[in-house]
Amino acid sequence: MSSHETAQGVKWWNGGRSPFNLEYGKLMMWYFLMSDAFTFGAFLISYGSIRFSQNFWADPNVVFNALPGAGHKNLPLAFVSVMTFILIISSVTMVLGVHAGHKGDRKGVIKWLLWTILGGIAFLSCQAWEWHHLITGEHAVLADGKIELIGQTMGGNPWGRLVEGTAVTDALKNTSVQTLASMVHEHHADMNMTDLLKMPQDKLIGMIDLAEMHIREKGPIAFGGYFFGITGFHGFHVFSGVIINIVMLIMTWKGVFDRRGHYLMIEKAGLYWHFVDLVWVFVFLCFYLI
Amino acid sequence: MEHQQTPISPEMTFPQQHHSDEEFKRRVRKTTILLSIITVIELGIGLTIYTIHKGPDPSHMLVLMFKGMVCILTLAKAYYIVSVFMHLGDEIRNMIMSVVVPLMLFIWFIAAFLWDGNSYKNLRNSYDKHFEEKKIEQKSGGGH
């Protein structure tokens, strides 16, 4: 139907009207989003370039396998699929909000905007938990001939190649009692840390179940910067999207758009919100799936 | 089209086509289901890659193939979000082109930089300092 037929016979470029049949602000939102796509694209491509330059890169299923409340269970991809569905659903509620705006249905706009804001906050909370878990969760790595416990930070990546056999048993002998006690404590939560620290080194080594430990080398250091940088930049977009949606909610509440006679602002906020979902689709692909 | 709307902005010649309630609901429902199904398939492929990696003899070709499939599915998802949720599909053709054509730059962008990263890896892996210096020594020795 639509624009192709209606466009015929109209002199679009004679001035006085938008040759794209769009309001100025909405068109500029599209161009802003296009430039933002290039910004995100540049970040992701830079990540890809560095990843291609490495002989080893961690399998995302090994890095992202935790779920809140599930303890040490190995659940690859579970949590991030929750996050992905939250964003898809919040995108759908935004579509419904924009549609309510077309009909001038103020109550509908308020209802759907509230759901969308809730979805955005839920997503940000998930991301906060995931970052916290990655940074504070410590993993045993073999470095400089001894075992260290490190989290996933900007300065270290505990997801290198698996090490086995004599390399591990030799390294355990050089490892500090403090580290050994923490390693034992992780699998014997019933034992007191202060008691463990008093134990001799060889007894602690005997208590460590090597088949359970999965000791790795340090992985490529660039992973932390790219992961926290790109998901952080995306999270910041989600955050500003939530703020924009809250402003839209207040304006709708006060009847600003009813007085204006149209809900075009909701459409523009909607475009931004869908873009955030769109970027997540690619972040999800690059960091969690491949 | 049943009822004539007045354009909401003086810049717009025609009111934008807004589908009827039924049509709209059908489209949104269809797209939501489609996006969910694609995401579930992607997760399935992700877990398949995980089991291949865990297996005794991981096949690189197979993993690469699955990764390629996920990329294509992601592009499909992106198409549905932009075309249906963002209503780009309902705009005037010229407007669509002014957004989509610049994005074609990504084809070069991705190919060039992944190629570059790969070449960096190959150069580092094959560069043997001792061997390279020997070759230079021999060359300069032969010249005299």
Interface residues (C-beta under 8 A of the other chain):
Chain A: M1 S2 S3 H4 T6 A7 V10 W12 R17 S18 P19 F20 N21 L22 E23 Y24 L27 W30 Y31 M34 A37 F38 G41 A42 I45 S46 G48 S49 I50 R51 F52 S53 Q54 N55 D59 P60 N61 P76 L77 S81 T84 F85 I88 I89 S91 V92 M94 V95 L96 H99 H102 G261 H262 L264 G270 L271 H274 F275 D277 L278 V281 F282 F284 L285 Y288 L289 I290
Chain B: M1 I8 S9 P10 E11 M12 T13 F14 Q16 Q17 H18 F24 V28 T32 L35 S36 T39 E42 L43 I45 G46 L47 I49 Y50 H53 K67 V70 C71 T74 K77 A78 I81 V82 F85 M86 L88 D90 E91 I92 R93 N94 M95 S98 V99 P102 L103 L105 F106 F109 I110 F113 L114 D116 G117 N118 Y120 K121 R124 N125
